[in-house]
Amino acid sequence: MASDVGVRDGHDQDETLAIVEIPELSARYVNVDTIHPDGIARAKRLGLAQSGLADIVITSHVHEISEIFTPSNRGVMFSLFRHPIQRVISLFYYLQTATWEPTYNPE
């Protein structure tokens, strides 16, 4: 799997692609960050799609991530969406208790 988890503990500085074991998650991740555009550019430069190390790539940057794939190393996309009203209601209640958020206002 590829997401931002694989770059924990300084693995964003690795020169080559590798699998990183995350014991507390009982999972294995590729040492790339596919959540941020800079990390996606690094994944492309290191040849993530050609490596075959990741079966799943998690990102919200659909256009940027599409650039790492080629006709011979294709990707398949699927999406999950929450209903927009449910998202707003959830955010409303979350921000009432999330004191760590910059937008927190107890009033």
ABEGO torsion letter per residue (X at the ends): XBBAAAABGGAAABABBBBBBBAAAGBBBBBBBAABAAAAAAAAAAGAAAAGABABBBBABAAAAAAABBAABBBBBBBBBBBAAAAAAAAAAAAAABAABAABBAX
